[in-house]
Amino acid sequence: MVGVPMQTLIQVHTPADMRGKVFGFQNNVVNIALIFPLAIAGILVDIFKLRRVLIAMGISVIIAGVWTWRSTRKVLQDAI
């Protein structure tokens, strides 16, 4: 609900000769950002049980998603 509209906005507002650089940079940032949750999850699974860690991470992803959706909704509407 957030990723596709944001990608569309980036593509529309980025000059054609810069799109490869912008999307390449974005891909690198996303891959780097994914290292931290994976490392933290591994440590937490060792301390707690897998089920508890998965439930806690799922709840945190839902909360972050709702917060992101609510905070970017107006930006997306203004951009259209």
PDB file with SEQRES, HELIX, SHEET and CRYST1 records, atoms N, CA, C and O in Angstrom:
SEQRES   1 A   80  MET VAL GLY VAL PRO MET GLN THR LEU ILE GLN VAL HIS          
SEQRES   2 A   80  THR PRO ALA ASP MET ARG GLY LYS VAL PHE GLY PHE GLN          
SEQRES   3 A   80  ASN ASN VAL VAL ASN ILE ALA LEU ILE PHE PRO LEU ALA          
SEQRES   4 A   80  ILE ALA GLY ILE LEU VAL ASP ILE PHE LYS LEU ARG ARG          
SEQRES   5 A   80  VAL LEU ILE ALA MET GLY ILE SER VAL ILE ILE ALA GLY          
SEQRES   6 A   80  VAL TRP THR TRP ARG SER THR ARG LYS VAL LEU GLN ASP          
SEQRES   7 A   80  ALA ILE                                                      
HELIX    1 AA1 GLY A    3  HIS A   13  1                                  11    
HELIX    2 AA2 ALA A   16  MET A   18  5                                   3    
HELIX    3 AA3 ARG A   19  ILE A   47  1                                  29    
HELIX    4 AA4 LEU A   50  ALA A   79  1                                  30    
CRYST1    1.000    1.000    1.000  90.00  90.00  90.00 P 1           1          
ATOM      1  N   MET A   1       0.820  -1.196   0.000  1.00  0.00           N  
ATOM      2  CA  MET A   1       0.000   0.000   0.000  1.00  0.00           C  
ATOM      3  C   MET A   1       0.863   1.259   0.000  1.00  0.00           C  
ATOM      4  O   MET A   1       0.397   2.331  -0.386  1.00  0.00           O  
ATOM      5  N   VAL A   2       2.082   1.138   0.418  1.00  0.00           N  
ATOM      6  CA  VAL A   2       2.959   2.300   0.460  1.00  0.00           C  
ATOM      7  C   VAL A   2       4.076   2.179  -0.566  1.00  0.00           C  
ATOM      8  O   VAL A   2       4.420   3.154  -1.235  1.00  0.00           O  
ATOM      9  N   GLY A   3       4.641   0.978  -0.690  1.00  0.00           N  
ATOM     10  CA  GLY A   3       5.817   0.787  -1.539  1.00  0.00           C  
ATOM     11  C   GLY A   3       5.586   1.107  -3.000  1.00  0.00           C  
ATOM     12  O   GLY A   3       6.388   1.815  -3.609  1.00  0.00           O  
ATOM     13  N   VAL A   4       4.506   0.599  -3.575  1.00  0.00           N  
ATOM     14  CA  VAL A   4       4.249   0.811  -5.001  1.00  0.00           C  
ATOM     15  C   VAL A   4       3.968   2.280  -5.316  1.00  0.00           C  
ATOM     16  O   VAL A   4       4.545   2.800  -6.271  1.00  0.00           O  
ATOM     17  N   PRO A   5       3.114   2.975  -4.564  1.00  0.00           N  
ATOM     18  CA  PRO A   5       2.922   4.408  -4.857  1.00  0.00           C  
ATOM     19  C   PRO A   5       4.206   5.223  -4.682  1.00  0.00           C  
ATOM     20  O   PRO A   5       4.458   6.151  -5.449  1.00  0.00           O  
ATOM     21  N   MET A   6       5.015   4.883  -3.681  1.00  0.00           N  
ATOM     22  CA  MET A   6       6.259   5.627  -3.485  1.00  0.00           C  
ATOM     23  C   MET A   6       7.233   5.365  -4.628  1.00  0.00           C  
ATOM     24  O   MET A   6       7.899   6.289  -5.096  1.00  0.00           O  
ATOM     25  N   GLN A   7       7.323   4.117  -5.083  1.00  0.00           N  
ATOM     26  CA  GLN A   7       8.187   3.798  -6.216  1.00  0.00           C  
ATOM     27  C   GLN A   7       7.717   4.538  -7.469  1.00  0.00           C  
ATOM     28  O   GLN A   7       8.533   5.031  -8.247  1.00  0.00           O  
ATOM     29  N   THR A   8       6.401   4.613  -7.657  1.00  0.00           N  
ATOM     30  CA  THR A   8       5.846   5.317  -8.806  1.00  0.00           C  
ATOM     31  C   THR A   8       6.197   6.795  -8.751  1.00  0.00           C  
ATOM     32  O   THR A   8       6.586   7.382  -9.761  1.00  0.00           O  
ATOM     33  N   LEU A   9       6.061   7.400  -7.573  1.00  0.00           N  
ATOM     34  CA  LEU A   9       6.423   8.814  -7.426  1.00  0.00           C  
ATOM     35  C   LEU A   9       7.898   9.053  -7.713  1.00  0.00           C  
ATOM     36  O   LEU A   9       8.259  10.020  -8.384  1.00  0.00           O  
ATOM     37  N   ILE A  10       8.737   8.179  -7.207  1.00  0.00           N  
ATOM     38  CA  ILE A  10      10.173   8.325  -7.466  1.00  0.00           C  
ATOM     39  C   ILE A  10      10.445   8.229  -8.958  1.00  0.00           C  
ATOM     40  O   ILE A  10      11.220   9.016  -9.502  1.00  0.00           O  
ATOM     41  N   GLN A  11       9.815   7.274  -9.619  1.00  0.00           N  
ATOM     42  CA  GLN A  11      10.053   7.102 -11.049  1.00  0.00           C  
ATOM     43  C   GLN A  11       9.535   8.290 -11.851  1.00  0.00           C  
ATOM     44  O   GLN A  11      10.185   8.722 -12.804  1.00  0.00           O  
ATOM     45  N   VAL A  12       8.387   8.816 -11.482  1.00  0.00           N  
ATOM     46  CA  VAL A  12       7.801   9.938 -12.221  1.00  0.00           C  
ATOM     47  C   VAL A  12       8.618  11.213 -12.042  1.00  0.00           C  
ATOM     48  O   VAL A  12       8.803  11.970 -12.995  1.00  0.00           O  
ATOM     49  N   HIS A  13       9.107  11.453 -10.830  1.00  0.00           N  
ATOM     50  CA  HIS A  13       9.784  12.710 -10.534  1.00  0.00           C  
ATOM     51  C   HIS A  13      11.300  12.663 -10.697  1.00  0.00           C  
ATOM     52  O   HIS A  13      11.972  13.668 -10.465  1.00  0.00           O  
ATOM     53  N   THR A  14      11.848  11.521 -11.090  1.00  0.00           N  
ATOM     54  CA  THR A  14      13.286  11.405 -11.296  1.00  0.00           C  
ATOM     55  C   THR A  14      13.588  11.524 -12.783  1.00  0.00           C  
ATOM     56  O   THR A  14      12.952  10.849 -13.592  1.00  0.00           O  
ATOM     57  N   PRO A  15      14.540  12.361 -13.158  1.00  0.00           N  
ATOM     58  CA  PRO A  15      14.919  12.453 -14.572  1.00  0.00           C  
ATOM     59  C   PRO A  15      15.366  11.088 -15.114  1.00  0.00           C  
ATOM     60  O   PRO A  15      15.944  10.283 -14.383  1.00  0.00           O  
ATOM     61  N   ALA A  16      15.101  10.844 -16.362  1.00  0.00           N  
ATOM     62  CA  ALA A  16      15.373   9.534 -16.969  1.00  0.00           C  
ATOM     63  C   ALA A  16      16.840   9.131 -16.844  1.00  0.00           C  
ATOM     64  O   ALA A  16      17.138   7.953 -16.646  1.00  0.00           O  
ATOM     65  N   ASP A  17      17.753  10.082 -16.956  1.00  0.00           N  
ATOM     66  CA  ASP A  17      19.176   9.730 -16.904  1.00  0.00           C  
ATOM     67  C   ASP A  17      19.659   9.451 -15.479  1.00  0.00           C  
ATOM     68  O   ASP A  17      20.775   8.963 -15.299  1.00  0.00           O  
ATOM     69  N   MET A  18      18.843   9.751 -14.463  1.00  0.00           N  
ATOM     70  CA  MET A  18      19.222   9.521 -13.070  1.00  0.00           C  
ATOM     71  C   MET A  18      18.512   8.328 -12.437  1.00  0.00           C  
ATOM     72  O   MET A  18      18.848   7.938 -11.319  1.00  0.00           O  
ATOM     73  N   ARG A  19      17.536   7.740 -13.133  1.00  0.00           N  
ATOM     74  CA  ARG A  19      16.732   6.669 -12.531  1.00  0.00           C  
ATOM     75  C   ARG A  19      17.570   5.474 -12.108  1.00  0.00           C  
ATOM     76  O   ARG A  19      17.353   4.928 -11.026  1.00  0.00           O  
ATOM     77  N   GLY A  20      18.511   5.058 -12.923  1.00  0.00           N  
ATOM     78  CA  GLY A  20      19.343   3.912 -12.575  1.00  0.00           C  
ATOM     79  C   GLY A  20      20.138   4.159 -11.307  1.00  0.00           C  
ATOM     80  O   GLY A  20      20.264   3.273 -10.462  1.00  0.00           O  
ATOM     81  N   LYS A  21      20.675   5.368 -11.175  1.00  0.00           N  
ATOM     82  CA  LYS A  21      21.442   5.706  -9.983  1.00  0.00           C  
ATOM     83  C   LYS A  21      20.551   5.768  -8.751  1.00  0.00           C  
ATOM     84  O   LYS A  21      20.927   5.285  -7.683  1.00  0.00           O  
ATOM     85  N   VAL A  22      19.377   6.359  -8.896  1.00  0.00           N  
ATOM     86  CA  VAL A  22      18.461   6.503  -7.765  1.00  0.00           C  
ATOM     87  C   VAL A  22      17.962   5.138  -7.301  1.00  0.00           C  
ATOM     88  O   VAL A  22      17.974   4.849  -6.104  1.00  0.00           O  
ATOM     89  N   PHE A  23      17.526   4.302  -8.232  1.00  0.00           N  
ATOM     90  CA  PHE A  23      17.008   2.996  -7.841  1.00  0.00           C  
ATOM     91  C   PHE A  23      18.122   2.067  -7.369  1.00  0.00           C  
ATOM     92  O   PHE A  23      17.893   1.224  -6.502  1.00  0.00           O  
ATOM     93  N   GLY A  24      19.327   2.209  -7.926  1.00  0.00           N  
ATOM     94  CA  GLY A  24      20.465   1.432  -7.431  1.00  0.00           C  
ATOM     95  C   GLY A  24      20.812   1.807  -6.001  1.00  0.00           C  
ATOM     96  O   GLY A  24      21.062   0.940  -5.163  1.00  0.00           O  
ATOM     97  N   PHE A  25      20.825   3.118  -5.729  1.00  0.00           N  
ATOM     98  CA  PHE A  25      21.095   3.588  -4.369  1.00  0.00           C  
ATOM     99  C   PHE A  25      20.011   3.107  -3.410  1.00  0.00           C  
ATOM    100  O   PHE A  25      20.309   2.663  -2.301  1.00  0.00           O  
ATOM    101  N   GLN A  26      18.759   3.198  -3.837  1.00  0.00           N  
ATOM    102  CA  GLN A  26      17.651   2.748  -2.999  1.00  0.00           C  
ATOM    103  C   GLN A  26      17.772   1.257  -2.693  1.00  0.00           C  
ATOM    104  O   GLN A  26      17.538   0.837  -1.559  1.00  0.00           O  
ATOM    105  N   ASN A  27      18.130   0.467  -3.679  1.00  0.00           N  
ATOM    106  CA  ASN A  27      18.287  -0.968  -3.471  1.00  0.00           C  
ATOM    107  C   ASN A  27      19.404  -1.256  -2.471  1.00  0.00           C  
ATOM    108  O   ASN A  27      19.255  -2.132  -1.619  1.00  0.00           O  
ATOM    109  N   ASN A  28      20.506  -0.541  -2.561  1.00  0.00           N  
ATOM    110  CA  ASN A  28      21.605  -0.726  -1.610  1.00  0.00           C  
ATOM    111  C   ASN A  28      21.180  -0.365  -0.192  1.00  0.00           C  
ATOM    112  O   ASN A  28      21.508  -1.082   0.753  1.00  0.00           O  
ATOM    113  N   VAL A  29      20.464   0.725  -0.038  1.00  0.00           N  
ATOM    114  CA  VAL A  29      20.021   1.154   1.291  1.00  0.00           C  
ATOM    115  C   VAL A  29      19.070   0.127   1.900  1.00  0.00           C  
ATOM    116  O   VAL A  29      19.171  -0.188   3.086  1.00  0.00           O  
ATOM    117  N   VAL A  30      18.159  -0.390   1.101  1.00  0.00           N  
ATOM    118  CA  VAL A  30      17.219  -1.395   1.596  1.00  0.00           C  
ATOM    119  C   VAL A  30      17.964  -2.656   2.028  1.00  0.00           C  
ATOM    120  O   VAL A  30      17.667  -3.223   3.080  1.00  0.00           O  
ATOM    121  N   ASN A  31      18.921  -3.092   1.229  1.00  0.00           N  
ATOM    122  CA  ASN A  31      19.684  -4.295   1.587  1.00  0.00           C  
ATOM    123  C   ASN A  31      20.497  -4.090   2.856  1.00  0.00           C  
ATOM    124  O   ASN A  31      20.580  -4.995   3.686  1.00  0.00           O  
ATOM    125  N   ILE A  32      21.093  -2.926   3.018  1.00  0.00           N  
ATOM    126  CA  ILE A  32      21.847  -2.636   4.232  1.00  0.00           C  
ATOM    127  C   ILE A  32      20.912  -2.587   5.435  1.00  0.00           C  
ATOM    128  O   ILE A  32      21.244  -3.091   6.508  1.00  0.00           O  
ATOM    129  N   ALA A  33      19.742  -1.975   5.251  1.00  0.00           N  
ATOM    130  CA  ALA A  33      18.784  -1.860   6.360  1.00  0.00           C  
ATOM    131  C   ALA A  33      18.238  -3.229   6.787  1.00  0.00           C  
ATOM    132  O   ALA A  33      17.849  -3.398   7.942  1.00  0.00           O  
ATOM    133  N   LEU A  34      18.204  -4.186   5.891  1.00  0.00           N  
ATOM    134  CA  LEU A  34      17.684  -5.514   6.230  1.00  0.00           C  
ATOM    135  C   LEU A  34      18.648  -6.322   7.091  1.00  0.00           C  
ATOM    136  O   LEU A  34      18.238  -7.304   7.710  1.00  0.00           O  
ATOM    137  N   ILE A  35      19.913  -5.932   7.144  1.00  0.00           N  
ATOM    138  CA  ILE A  35      20.889  -6.662   7.953  1.00  0.00           C  
ATOM    139  C   ILE A  35      20.534  -6.577   9.434  1.00  0.00           C  
ATOM    140  O   ILE A  35      20.630  -7.571  10.153  1.00  0.00           O  
ATOM    141  N   PHE A  36      20.128  -5.406   9.888  1.00  0.00           N  
ATOM    142  CA  PHE A  36      19.883  -5.201  11.317  1.00  0.00           C  
ATOM    143  C   PHE A  36      18.737  -6.045  11.869  1.00  0.00           C  
ATOM    144  O   PHE A  36      18.924  -6.694  12.898  1.00  0.00           O  
ATOM    145  N   PRO A  37      17.561  -6.070  11.242  1.00  0.00           N  
ATOM    146  CA  PRO A  37      16.505  -6.939  11.782  1.00  0.00           C  
ATOM    147  C   PRO A  37      16.895  -8.419  11.777  1.00  0.00           C  
ATOM    148  O   PRO A  37      16.527  -9.159  12.689  1.00  0.00           O  
ATOM    149  N   LEU A  38      17.631  -8.848  10.765  1.00  0.00           N  
ATOM    150  CA  LEU A  38      18.041 -10.256  10.720  1.00  0.00           C  
ATOM    151  C   LEU A  38      19.015 -10.582  11.840  1.00  0.00           C  
ATOM    152  O   LEU A  38      18.912 -11.639  12.462  1.00  0.00           O  
ATOM    153  N   ALA A  39      19.952  -9.695  12.099  1.00  0.00           N  
ATOM    154  CA  ALA A  39      20.915  -9.927  13.184  1.00  0.00           C  
ATOM    155  C   ALA A  39      20.218  -9.909  14.542  1.00  0.00           C  
ATOM    156  O   ALA A  39      20.494 -10.745  15.403  1.00  0.00           O  
ATOM    157  N   ILE A  40      19.325  -8.959  14.722  1.00  0.00           N  
ATOM    158  CA  ILE A  40      18.604  -8.852  15.989  1.00  0.00           C  
ATOM    159  C   ILE A  40      17.703 -10.075  16.185  1.00  0.00           C  
ATOM    160  O   ILE A  40      17.610 -10.606  17.292  1.00  0.00           O  
ATOM    161  N   ALA A  41      17.047 -10.517  15.126  1.00  0.00           N  
ATOM    162  CA  ALA A  41      16.158 -11.682  15.241  1.00  0.00           C  
ATOM    163  C   ALA A  41      16.948 -12.926  15.638  1.00  0.00           C  
ATOM    164  O   ALA A  41      16.482 -13.718  16.456  1.00  0.00           O  
ATOM    165  N   GLY A  42      18.122 -13.102  15.075  1.00  0.00           N  
ATOM    166  CA  GLY A  42      18.934 -14.260  15.438  1.00  0.00           C  
ATOM    167  C   GLY A  42      19.312 -14.269  16.908  1.00  0.00           C  
ATOM    168  O   GLY A  42      19.262 -15.309  17.564  1.00  0.00           O  
ATOM    169  N   ILE A  43      19.689 -13.113  17.421  1.00  0.00           N  
ATOM    170  CA  ILE A  43      20.059 -13.007  18.831  1.00  0.00           C  
ATOM    171  C   ILE A  43      18.837 -13.238  19.721  1.00  0.00           C  
ATOM    172  O   ILE A  43      18.921 -13.945  20.725  1.00  0.00           O  
ATOM    173  N   LEU A  44      17.707 -12.643  19.352  1.00  0.00           N  
ATOM    174  CA  LEU A  44      16.498 -12.788  20.164  1.00  0.00           C  
ATOM    175  C   LEU A  44      15.974 -14.221  20.172  1.00  0.00           C  
ATOM    176  O   LEU A  44      15.456 -14.684  21.188  1.00  0.00           O  
ATOM    177  N   VAL A  45      16.105 -14.927  19.045  1.00  0.00           N  
ATOM    178  CA  VAL A  45      15.652 -16.318  18.998  1.00  0.00           C  
ATOM    179  C   VAL A  45      16.490 -17.178  19.929  1.00  0.00           C  
ATOM    180  O   VAL A  45      15.982 -18.123  20.530  1.00  0.00           O  
ATOM    181  N   ASP A  46      17.777 -16.853  20.050  1.00  0.00           N  
ATOM    182  CA  ASP A  46      18.617 -17.601  20.989  1.00  0.00           C  
ATOM    183  C   ASP A  46      18.189 -17.361  22.435  1.00  0.00           C  
ATOM    184  O   ASP A  46      18.261 -18.266  23.266  1.00  0.00           O  
ATOM    185  N   ILE A  47      17.746 -16.148  22.731  1.00  0.00           N  
ATOM    186  CA  ILE A  47      17.353 -15.800  24.098  1.00  0.00           C  
ATOM    187  C   ILE A  47      15.922 -16.270  24.383  1.00  0.00           C  
ATOM    188  O   ILE A  47      15.660 -16.902  25.406  1.00  0.00           O  
ATOM    189  N   PHE A  48      15.013 -15.956  23.474  1.00  0.00           N  
ATOM    190  CA  PHE A  48      13.604 -16.330  23.638  1.00  0.00           C  
ATOM    191  C   PHE A  48      13.281 -17.473  22.685  1.00  0.00           C  
ATOM    192  O   PHE A  48      14.180 -18.014  22.042  1.00  0.00           O  
ATOM    193  N   LYS A  49      12.044 -17.836  22.589  1.00  0.00           N  
ATOM    194  CA  LYS A  49      11.621 -18.874  21.653  1.00  0.00           C  
ATOM    195  C   LYS A  49      11.277 -18.242  20.306  1.00  0.00           C  
ATOM    196  O   LYS A  49      10.971 -17.052  20.231  1.00  0.00           O  
ATOM    197  N   LEU A  50      11.329 -19.044  19.247  1.00  0.00           N  
ATOM    198  CA  LEU A  50      11.066 -18.559  17.898  1.00  0.00           C  
ATOM    199  C   LEU A  50       9.669 -17.969  17.768  1.00  0.00           C  
ATOM    200  O   LEU A  50       9.494 -16.919  17.150  1.00  0.00           O  
ATOM    201  N   ARG A  51       8.688 -18.628  18.337  1.00  0.00           N  
ATOM    202  CA  ARG A  51       7.299 -18.161  18.222  1.00  0.00           C  
ATOM    203  C   ARG A  51       7.140 -16.758  18.799  1.00  0.00           C  
ATOM    204  O   ARG A  51       6.498 -15.907  18.184  1.00  0.00           O  
ATOM    205  N   ARG A  52       7.711 -16.511  19.965  1.00  0.00           N  
ATOM    206  CA  ARG A  52       7.595 -15.191  20.595  1.00  0.00           C  
ATOM    207  C   ARG A  52       8.255 -14.111  19.748  1.00  0.00           C  
ATOM    208  O   ARG A  52       7.721 -13.012  19.599  1.00  0.00           O  
ATOM    209  N   VAL A  53       9.417 -14.432  19.198  1.00  0.00           N  
ATOM    210  CA  VAL A  53      10.131 -13.455  18.375  1.00  0.00           C  
ATOM    211  C   VAL A  53       9.335 -13.149  17.110  1.00  0.00           C  
ATOM    212  O   VAL A  53       9.215 -11.987  16.723  1.00  0.00           O  
ATOM    213  N   LEU A  54       8.796 -14.170  16.468  1.00  0.00           N  
ATOM    214  CA  LEU A  54       8.014 -13.944  15.252  1.00  0.00           C  
ATOM    215  C   LEU A  54       6.763 -13.121  15.528  1.00  0.00           C  
ATOM    216  O   LEU A  54       6.422 -12.232  14.748  1.00  0.00           O  
ATOM    217  N   ILE A  55       6.084 -13.407  16.620  1.00  0.00           N  
ATOM    218  CA  ILE A  55       4.884 -12.637  16.966  1.00  0.00           C  
ATOM    219  C   ILE A  55       5.252 -11.180  17.262  1.00  0.00           C  
ATOM    220  O   ILE A  55       4.583 -10.261  16.790  1.00  0.00           O  
ATOM    221  N   ALA A  56       6.311 -10.973  18.041  1.00  0.00           N  
ATOM    222  CA  ALA A  56       6.724  -9.608  18.376  1.00  0.00           C  
ATOM    223  C   ALA A  56       7.157  -8.837  17.134  1.00  0.00           C  
ATOM    224  O   ALA A  56       6.813  -7.665  16.981  1.00  0.00           O  
ATOM    225  N   MET A  57       7.904  -9.481  16.254  1.00  0.00           N  
ATOM    226  CA  MET A  57       8.333  -8.799  15.029  1.00  0.00           C  
ATOM    227  C   MET A  57       7.151  -8.524  14.106  1.00  0.00           C  
ATOM    228  O   MET A  57       7.098  -7.482  13.453  1.00  0.00           O  
ATOM    229  N   GLY A  58       6.204  -9.460  14.053  1.00  0.00           N  
ATOM    230  CA  GLY A  58       5.010  -9.232  13.243  1.00  0.00           C  
ATOM    231  C   GLY A  58       4.198  -8.050  13.736  1.00  0.00           C  
ATOM    232  O   GLY A  58       3.723  -7.237  12.943  1.00  0.00           O  
ATOM    233  N   ILE A  59       4.041  -7.959  15.041  1.00  0.00           N  
ATOM    234  CA  ILE A  59       3.308  -6.827  15.621  1.00  0.00           C  
ATOM    235  C   ILE A  59       4.039  -5.519  15.335  1.00  0.00           C  
ATOM    236  O   ILE A  59       3.409  -4.515  15.001  1.00  0.00           O  
ATOM    237  N   SER A  60       5.365  -5.527  15.465  1.00  0.00           N  
ATOM    238  CA  SER A  60       6.127  -4.300  15.205  1.00  0.00           C  
ATOM    239  C   SER A  60       6.045  -3.894  13.736  1.00  0.00           C  
ATOM    240  O   SER A  60       6.001  -2.703  13.430  1.00  0.00           O  
ATOM    241  N   VAL A  61       6.025  -4.863  12.826  1.00  0.00           N  
ATOM    242  CA  VAL A  61       5.894  -4.543  11.398  1.00  0.00           C  
ATOM    243  C   VAL A  61       4.510  -3.964  11.110  1.00  0.00           C  
ATOM    244  O   VAL A  61       4.384  -3.022  10.328  1.00  0.00           O  
ATOM    245  N   ILE A  62       3.489  -4.511  11.726  1.00  0.00           N  
ATOM    246  CA  ILE A  62       2.132  -3.984  11.533  1.00  0.00           C  
ATOM    247  C   ILE A  62       2.046  -2.551  12.051  1.00  0.00           C  
ATOM    248  O   ILE A  62       1.492  -1.682  11.377  1.00  0.00           O  
ATOM    249  N   ILE A  63       2.580  -2.301  13.225  1.00  0.00           N  
ATOM    250  CA  ILE A  63       2.559  -0.955  13.799  1.00  0.00           C  
ATOM    251  C   ILE A  63       3.329   0.017  12.913  1.00  0.00           C  
ATOM    252  O   ILE A  63       2.851   1.119  12.640  1.00  0.00           O  
ATOM    253  N   ALA A  64       4.514  -0.380  12.464  1.00  0.00           N  
ATOM    254  CA  ALA A  64       5.314   0.488  11.599  1.00  0.00           C  
ATOM    255  C   ALA A  64       4.607   0.735  10.269  1.00  0.00           C  
ATOM    256  O   ALA A  64       4.656   1.843   9.735  1.00  0.00           O  
ATOM    257  N   GLY A  65       3.955  -0.288   9.737  1.00  0.00           N  
ATOM    258  CA  GLY A  65       3.233  -0.129   8.478  1.00  0.00           C  
ATOM    259  C   GLY A  65       2.066   0.824   8.586  1.00  0.00           C  
ATOM    260  O   GLY A  65       1.867   1.670   7.714  1.00  0.00           O  
ATOM    261  N   VAL A  66       1.292   0.696   9.649  1.00  0.00           N  
ATOM    262  CA  VAL A  66       0.157   1.605   9.856  1.00  0.00           C  
ATOM    263  C   VAL A  66       0.655   3.032  10.063  1.00  0.00           C  
ATOM    264  O   VAL A  66       0.088   3.976   9.513  1.00  0.00           O  
ATOM    265  N   TRP A  67       1.708   3.188  10.850  1.00  0.00           N  
ATOM    266  CA  TRP A  67       2.267   4.526  11.077  1.00  0.00           C  
ATOM    267  C   TRP A  67       2.777   5.138   9.765  1.00  0.00           C  
ATOM    268  O   TRP A  67       2.527   6.310   9.485  1.00  0.00           O  
ATOM    269  N   THR A  68       3.493   4.336   8.963  1.00  0.00           N  
ATOM    270  CA  THR A  68       4.012   4.832   7.689  1.00  0.00           C  
ATOM    271  C   THR A  68       2.883   5.185   6.742  1.00  0.00           C  
ATOM    272  O   THR A  68       2.927   6.221   6.078  1.00  0.00           O  
ATOM    273  N   TRP A  69       1.881   4.340   6.675  1.00  0.00           N  
ATOM    274  CA  TRP A  69       0.752   4.597   5.787  1.00  0.00           C  
ATOM    275  C   TRP A  69       0.040   5.882   6.175  1.00  0.00           C  
ATOM    276  O   TRP A  69      -0.300   6.695   5.315  1.00  0.00           O  
ATOM    277  N   ARG A  70      -0.187   6.065   7.472  1.00  0.00           N  
ATOM    278  CA  ARG A  70      -0.888   7.270   7.926  1.00  0.00           C  
ATOM    279  C   ARG A  70      -0.046   8.522   7.688  1.00  0.00           C  
ATOM    280  O   ARG A  70      -0.590   9.576   7.359  1.00  0.00           O  
ATOM    281  N   SER A  71       1.274   8.419   7.850  1.00  0.00           N  
ATOM    282  CA  SER A  71       2.111   9.611   7.702  1.00  0.00           C  
ATOM    283  C   SER A  71       2.391   9.958   6.243  1.00  0.00           C  
ATOM    284  O   SER A  71       2.680  11.115   5.936  1.00  0.00           O  
ATOM    285  N   THR A  72       2.312   8.985   5.339  1.00  0.00           N  
ATOM    286  CA  THR A  72       2.588   9.275   3.934  1.00  0.00           C  
ATOM    287  C   THR A  72       1.323   9.419   3.089  1.00  0.00           C  
ATOM    288  O   THR A  72       1.405   9.791   1.918  1.00  0.00           O  
ATOM    289  N   ARG A  73       0.185   9.136   3.650  1.00  0.00           N  
ATOM    290  CA  ARG A  73      -1.069   9.215   2.907  1.00  0.00           C  
ATOM    291  C   ARG A  73      -1.287  10.609   2.328  1.00  0.00           C  
ATOM    292  O   ARG A  73      -1.656  10.746   1.162  1.00  0.00           O  
ATOM    293  N   LYS A  74      -1.064  11.623   3.121  1.00  0.00           N  
ATOM    294  CA  LYS A  74      -1.280  12.992   2.668  1.00  0.00           C  
ATOM    295  C   LYS A  74      -0.267  13.383   1.604  1.00  0.00           C  
ATOM    296  O   LYS A  74      -0.610  14.087   0.654  1.00  0.00           O  
ATOM    297  N   VAL A  75       0.972  12.937   1.748  1.00  0.00           N  
ATOM    298  CA  VAL A  75       2.008  13.233   0.763  1.00  0.00           C  
ATOM    299  C   VAL A  75       1.637  12.617  -0.566  1.00  0.00           C  
ATOM    300  O   VAL A  75       1.785  13.252  -1.610  1.00  0.00           O  
ATOM    301  N   LEU A  76       1.158  11.389  -0.539  1.00  0.00           N  
ATOM    302  CA  LEU A  76       0.774  10.715  -1.778  1.00  0.00           C  
ATOM    303  C   LEU A  76      -0.418  11.398  -2.439  1.00  0.00           C  
ATOM    304  O   LEU A  76      -0.461  11.499  -3.665  1.00  0.00           O  
ATOM    305  N   GLN A  77      -1.370  11.861  -1.667  1.00  0.00           N  
ATOM    306  CA  GLN A  77      -2.535  12.556  -2.213  1.00  0.00           C  
ATOM    307  C   GLN A  77      -2.126  13.891  -2.817  1.00  0.00           C  
ATOM    308  O   GLN A  77      -2.642  14.277  -3.866  1.00  0.00           O  
ATOM    309  N   ASP A  78      -1.204  14.601  -2.169  1.00  0.00           N  
ATOM    310  CA  ASP A  78      -0.750  15.892  -2.682  1.00  0.00           C  
ATOM    311  C   ASP A  78       0.049  15.736  -3.965  1.00  0.00           C  
ATOM    312  O   ASP A  78       0.033  16.633  -4.807  1.00  0.00           O  
ATOM    313  N   ALA A  79       0.745  14.625  -4.134  1.00  0.00           N  
ATOM    314  CA  ALA A  79       1.587  14.403  -5.301  1.00  0.00           C  
ATOM    315  C   ALA A  79       0.774  14.070  -6.552  1.00  0.00           C  
ATOM    316  O   ALA A  79       1.243  14.250  -7.676  1.00  0.00           O  
ATOM    317  N   ILE A  80      -0.434  13.589  -6.343  1.00  0.00           N  
ATOM    318  CA  ILE A  80      -1.277  13.197  -7.491  1.00  0.00           C  
ATOM    319  C   ILE A  80      -1.922  14.407  -8.044  1.00  0.00           C  
ATOM    320  O   ILE A  80      -2.676  14.316  -9.013  1.00  0.00           O  
TER     321      ILE A  80                                                      
END                                                                             
